[in-house]
Amino acid sequence: QVQLQESGPGLVKPSQTLSLTCTVSGGSITTNYYYWSWIRQPPGKGLEWIGYIAYSGSTYYSPSLKSRTSISRDTSKNQFTLQLSSVTPEDTAVYYCARMQGSWWHDYWGQGTQVTVSS
């Protein structure tokens, strides 16, 4: 039973860096062959995939967000993190972490955490 839990500040000021942590239990983030994704949903809009960190530690980001995105991990804590820099109010969304299979199917999700970008 894999469980994921997002944590981090719910309010970020414009131009600052959004930083969230996903804590994983019931499975290792280094297990072949899973990928650990960040996904967001702005209010009234659909889901947007942000990027992933693979079991190997390699990363891949959405082209539209690549320049501002960094995903890293702490294997000793079984956690992975999202950093999104230079945020604007358009980055306001519910942010989810999720496990992705190689097929791009996300089988386990966190509950999501609201992040608001506002001064």
N, C-alpha and C positions, 0 to 999 in steps of 0.2 A: 504494500500500500504506500505509494509515493505521495507525499504531501509537500506543498510549496507555500511559503508565506513571505509576502512582500513587507518591507519595512523601510521607513525613511520619513523625512519631513513632508508634511502635506501642503506646505506653502513655500514657494520659492520666488524670489524677486527677479524681475526682468534683468537680463544680462548675466545672471549667476548660473551656476552649474547645478542641475538636478542630479541628485545622487540617491539611488535606491539599492537595497540589498534583498536578495531572495535567499531564504534559508530552506534547504531541502532536507527532508527526512524520508526514511524508507527506501532510499536508493542513493548510490554514489554518483556525483557529477562527473566522475572519471570513468564510469562504466561504458564499455563499447556497446553499442554505437548510438549513443543518444546525444542530443543537442539541446542546449538550454537557452530558451528564447525570452526576449522581452517584447511585449506587444502592448499597444495602447489603444484607447477608444476615447476620442474627444466627445464632448456632449453632443448628442444628436447625430453622430456620425458612426461609421463602421469601424471595424478593427483594423489597425495598422501595425504590421510587423516591423519591428525596429532592428533586430539583429539577434545573433546567437553566439554563444561560446560552445564549442564542441567538447566532447569527451577528451580530445587530445589537447585542448587548450587553444586551438585555432579559432579565430573569430571571423564573422562575416556580417556586414551591415547593409541595411536598406540603402540603395544609392542616394535617395533623397535626404537621408540623415547621416550618411557616413562621415561627413566632415565634422560633425558635432558629437559623434557617438563613440563611447569607449565602453566595452564590456570586459570585465576581468573576473577572476575567481580566487577564492581562498579554499584550497582543497582540504586543509586541516579543519576547517569549520563547515565544510560542505555547503559553501555559499558562493553565489556569484552576484556581481554588482553591475549596475548601469550608471553611467555618467553621461549626461546630455548637457552640453555647454551652451552658453549664449542663449538662454531660453527667452521666449516671448510668450505673451498670453495665448498664442496659438498652440503652445505646447501643453496647455491645460487639458488633462485627460485622466481617465482611470488607467493606471498602469498595471499590467499583469506580467508575472513570470510564468513560464510554462515549459514542459518537457516536450521536445519534438523528436519524432522518429525520423529516420532517413527519408521517409516518404513525404515529409513536410506536414504530416498529421501531428497535431498537438494533443496528446492523450491525457495529460495531467496539467491542471491550472491552479494557480493561487487564487485567492478570493478577490484580488485586485485592491489597489490603494489609490485614493483620489489625490492627485497633485494639482494644485492651483498655482498658476504663475500670475502674480499680481504685486503691485507696489503698495 
